[in-house]
Amino acid sequence: MQEQVCAVNGLQVYSLTNPNLKGFCLSLYVRAGSLFECENESGISHLFEHIVFRNIKAKYKRFYEQLALHGLQFQASTYKEFIRFYITGPHHGFAFAADILCHIFDEINIDSLAFEQEKKRIKAEIRESDEKSSLDFFFNKIVWGGTQLERTILGSCKVLDNLSRKKVNLFREKVLSAGNCFVYVTGNAGQDGLAILQEKLAGIHLNQTPTDFTNTVDVNEHFGNRDSKVHIKNDYWHYVKIGFDIDNTVCTETIADFLHSVLFEDEKALVYNYLSEDNPIIYSYSSAIEQYDNAGNLSFWFEVQESKMEEALRLIVTLLNDLKNGNFAFDANLQSVLCYTETEADNPSNQNWTLAYYNHILSAHPIDYDAPLFGRYDFTKEQVVEAAKKVFTTQNMTVAVKAKKKKVNAETLEEILKGLDG
């Protein structure tokens, strides 16, 4: 099951198809997002994502009915470093999906009313998400302050007001350029479907001037040199977010992924078992791993009772120190990761995202289904433990808390967290 690649009109088309599946996923990945935006265009990538839908919808009579008749779903997501447009559906709908994907490259020509309506939708998202009061925003400003990643994906209402159709079209020409975007096909597309796609792509106008966008990020002076301070934002409820800087020269992206899996993924995860099952002290929790070619951050947040915050941090310090001492089931966790990678091949959309991300967006160890351990997970428990010792230290740690400031003793929390270095 080898990945195939061809170039059409300067556009790379990757495919890993499977005729035994019923459905397919056809995606266009574009390097864009807050990582590449300047301050006066913050949020333009997300606006472009929205406007593309409006632009394509205007080209078809009863567009959503047409999608339904072909069994298709057309969706998109904007991340900090790329936009993904993707179409999923049964094999017989592939030709229509290819037609839709090619229209993403069309000039934006919707009327001013439709353009302004779409900006209003995004403004509503900004208001509803209330980003600037969130724990994530507070945390992000500390971790990535002074860099491109400090900006949000949604942007701001003030910047949106100044974004015109002309600016969006100039942005479109810049990002939809040779080398800055690529197509990925997974699932049951068939050779006939791929031939149709290539024929349609050959007819598009693609900007041949490459951008200089890379997946390397700036880091601030505090990255890897944190002051162990607990940052507190006043709030009624009590939430804690803890993150650790990752230097890719110290911890490869593959081992970082594995550490995230060991700590947070599924019922076997150490955080779930230790803090929700064996020592039930936290409520809902979530985790994320943010990765770029040179750096990243592994983080998690949880809700906890005001009176239990200190105990929760003591348990987390104990848990991470246990991990650094090798007290985790390496074989079970590795098998879980391998099984997940294998079964992902049965889900064209998930497989599409994973292959595109690891094989062509992030400069990572690529996934090769024909190689032992998929060519990606060839490491030992000792290597994982060594990486954990370097990552989970107070020098790499950021702690952000939303709570009643008067009820939180920051000095006590900071003293507890110093146990990571003991």
N, C-alpha and C positions, 0 to 999 in steps of 0.2 A: 504494500500500500504506500507507494512513493508519491511525494508531492511533485506535481508537474508545473512548469512555468513556460510562458511564451510572452513575447512583446508585441503589442498591437498599437501602432500610432504613438510609440513612445511610452505606452502604459503597460506595466507589468501585470500579467494575469496569472495568478497562482490557482491551482486546483488540486484537490484530493477528493476524488469522487468515489461513490459506492453504489453500484447498480442494485444492490440488495435492499436498499432503503426505499421508502415510499416518497420521502420529501427531499428538498434541497434548501440550501441557503446561499444566496448571492449577495455579496457585500462590496461596497466601495469604502476604503479607508483613506482618509485625508489627514495629512499632518497639519493640524491647526489647534486652536484652543488657547487657554490663558497663558500657557508657556511661551507662545509666540506672539502674543498681542502687546501692543504698546498701550500706555495708559489711556490715551484718547480714543482707543478702539476696543477697550475692555468689554468683552461680551459679544463682539462681532461674529465670532465663530458660532456661538449658540443662535444668534439671530439668523445667520446664513442657513443653519440647519432648518430652522422654521420656514424661512422664505422659500427654500427649495421645494418643500411640500406644496406651498401655495402656487408656485410657478408650474409645477408638474400637474397639479390638480386642474389648472386652467386649460391644459392642453387636451383634456379628455371630457367627454360628455358623461356625466354621472360617474366620476372617477371611482368612488368607493364601491359602487355597484359593480363596476368592471373588475375591481380587485376581488370582490366576493365571487363573481362568476368564474374567475380563474382559480379560486381557492387560495388567494395570496394575502399576505400581511406585509405592509410596507412601514418600516419603523426607522428611527434614527436616535443616536445618543451622542452627546458631546462630552468629551473628557478633557483633562488639562492639556493633553498632548496630541489628541486626534479626534476626528469626527468619524462615526461609523454610520453609513446608510445601509440598511439590509432588508432583503426581501426573502420571505420564506413561503413555502407552499409545496403542493404535489408536483410530481415530475411533469405533468401535462401543462403546467402553467409557466414553465421556464422561459419560453420564447417571449411571452408578454412581460415577464420580470426583466428580461434583458433589455427590452424596449424602454421600460421605466428607468432602469439604471442609467441608460445612455442620456436620458433627458436631464439628469442631474447636472450635466455639463452645459446645458443651454443657458443663454443669457437671461438674466432676470428682467422680465418685462411686465410684471404685474402692475396694476394701477396703484396710484398713491393711497387710495382708500384701503385697499387690501394690505399694502405695505404697513400703514399705520396701525391697522387692526392687529397685525401680527406682533408689532412692537408692544401693543397694549397687553397682549397675551403674556409676553415675557415679563412685563412690568407686574402683572398679577402674580406670576411665579415668584418674582423677587419679594413682593409684599407677603405672600403666603408662606414662603420659606423662612422669612425673617432672619436671613443669614447673619446679619451683623450682630444679632443678639445671641446667636447660637454658640454652643461650646466648641463646635468644629471651627467656626470662624476665629474664635478667641485662640484656640490651639494653633491654627494655621498661621496666624500672625506672629506667633512666637517662633515656630519651627522654621518658617520660610520668610520671615520679615526682611524687607529690603531686597527681595529677589522677585523674579517674574512670577513665581508660584504663590506669592502673597495675594495676587489678584484672583477674584472668583470667576467661575465659569459663566455665571449669569450676567456678570457686569453690574452696572448701576443704571438707574432710571435716567440720571443726568446725561450719561454717555449715550444711552440709547436715543435720547432726543436729538442728538447731533449726528446720528448715523443715517445717511441718505441712501437711496437706491443706487446712486452713482458709486458711493463708497463700497457698498456691498458687491457691486459688479466688479470693481477693481480688486476687491478681496477675492472674489470668485476666480478671476483670471490668475491671481498670484498663487492660490493654493491648489487649484485644479491644473497643475503643471506636471510635466514629465518628471518623474523621480520623486514627486511629493505626494503622490497618491497611487494606490494599486487596487486591483480587484482580486477577491478571493471567492472561490466556488467550492462548496462541500455538499455531500449528499448525492442524490440521484439526479444528476444533470445530463449524463450521457454524452457521448462524443458528438452526436448531432446537436445537442444543446450548446456545447462549447463552441462548435463551428458557427452556430447562429450568433452567439455572443461576440465572437471575434469579428464576424462580418459587420455587425452593428457598430462595434467599437471603432472599426476602421473608418467609419463615416463621421465620427465626431471631430469637432475642432478642439484640439488640445494645445494648451500653451506649452511651447517647447523650451521656455526659459526656466531653468530649474531654480528653486529657492535654496537657501543655505540653512534650512531648518534641520536641526539635529536634536536628538533626545538627551543631550547633555544639559544639566541645569547648573545655575549659580547656587552657591550656598553662602550663608552669612558667616560672620566671624565666630558665632557661637556654635556652629555645627561641629559636633564631636568634641566640643569644649564647653558644655553646659555648666551652669553654676549651682545645680541641685536645688534651685528655688522652686517652691510651690506657688504657682500663679493662681490667684483667686478672683473670680468675678461674682459679684453679689447676685443671689437668686433665692427663690423660695425653696425650690427642690435641691437635692444634693446629687450631683453628677461628678464623676472623675474621669479624665482622659489622660492616659499615659502613653507616651510614644518614645521610640528609640531610633536615633540616627543610624543609618547604615551606610558605611563607606564600602563601595563595591570592590575596592582593592583588599579589603579585610574579610568581607563576607560576600561570596558570589550570590547572584540573584537566585540561583537554584537552591542553595542552602537557606537563603532568606525565606523563600517560598516554603521550604520544608519546615522551618521553625514556626512559621505562621500556621501551618497545618497542624503541627504537634500541639501548639498552644490553643488554637481556636476552632478548628474545623471538625464538625460532627460531635457525636456523643463521646467519642474517645478522647476529645481534646482535654488537655490538662486543666485549663481554666474552667471549663464546664464541670469537670469531675471534682476539682479541688474547691471551687468557690460556689458552685450551685448544688452539688450533690453531697460530697463528704463534709463540707463546711458551709452549709447554705447561708450565705451572708449577703450576696449581691442579688439584685433583681435582673432586669434585662441587661444584656451586654452585647456589644457589637465590636467588630475588628476590621482593620484594613491594612493593606500593605501597598505603599506608594513607591513605585520603582522607576528609576531612570538609568541611563547608561553609566553614570558615575556615582550616583547616590540614591538614597531612598529613606523611607521612614516606616517602621512597623508600629502600629498603634492599636489601642482598644479603649473603649469607654464603658462605664457601667453606672447604674444607679444604686445608691446605698443609703441606708438610714443614717441620719446625722450622727447618732451615737455609735455607729458601727464603722465609721470611716477609718479610724486609726487601726482597728482590728483588720479591716479589709486590706489595708496597705501592708500590715505585718504578714498576712497570709500570702500576698502577692510577692513580697520579698523572699519568703520561704520557698514559694513555688519556683521562682526564677532561679534561685540558688540551687534548688534540687535539679533543675534542668541543666544548669551549668556543671553539675556534678555527675551528669549522665543518668539521672533517675527518671528515665522514661522508656517506653517500649519502642525501641528503634525499629525492629523488624515489623511490628504491627502497623506502625505509622507509615513506613516505606511501602508496605503492601497495599495500604489504603490509598496512597497517592498513585501507585501504579494501576490499581484497579479503576480508580476514578478516571485516569487518563485513557485507559482502554475503553471503558464504557461510554466515554464522551464521544467516541466515534459513532455511536448510535443516535446522537443528537446533533444534526448538521449545524444548527445555529451556535450552540456552545463550542463545538469543535472549530467552527469557522473563526470565532473570536479568539480562541486560545492559540490556534496556529498562526493567525495573523499577528497577534500581539507578541508572542515569544519568538517567532521565526523571522518577522519582518519589521516590527516597530521597535521593540526593545532589542538591544544588542546582547542577546542571551544565548544560552545553550539551546539550540532548536530542538523541537520534538521530532523524532524520527521513529515512526511506528515499526520499522523493520530492524531497528538496532536494539541490542540488549539494553534493558532498563530505559527504553525509548531514547537512548542517546543523551539523556538529560540527568538521570538520577544515579549516576555512578559516583557515589561518595560513601564514606564510612561513618559510623557513629562517632568515632574519635574526631573526625573533621567537623561534624555538626557541633559537638561539645566545645571544641576549640573556638568555633565561630561564635557560639552562644556566650562564651566567657568574654569575648571582645565586644559584643554588641550590648549585652545587658549590664551596663555600668551607669553610674550617675553622670559620667561625662557625656554620655549619649542621650540621657533621659530628659524629657520634657513632661512636666505634670501640670495640667490645667484643671481647675476645679470651679464648678458653678455651685454656690452654696451661700448660706447666710454667713457673711464674713465674720460677724461677731461670735459665731458658734464654732469657727474653725481655728485651731491652733496650728498655724503654718510651721512654726519652729519644731513642734513635736512631729508633724508629718515628715519634715525634712530630715529629722534625726532618724526616724524609722527607715526612710528610704536609703540612708547611708549604709544600711546593712547589705546592700547589693555589692558593696566594695569590700566587705569584711571577710 
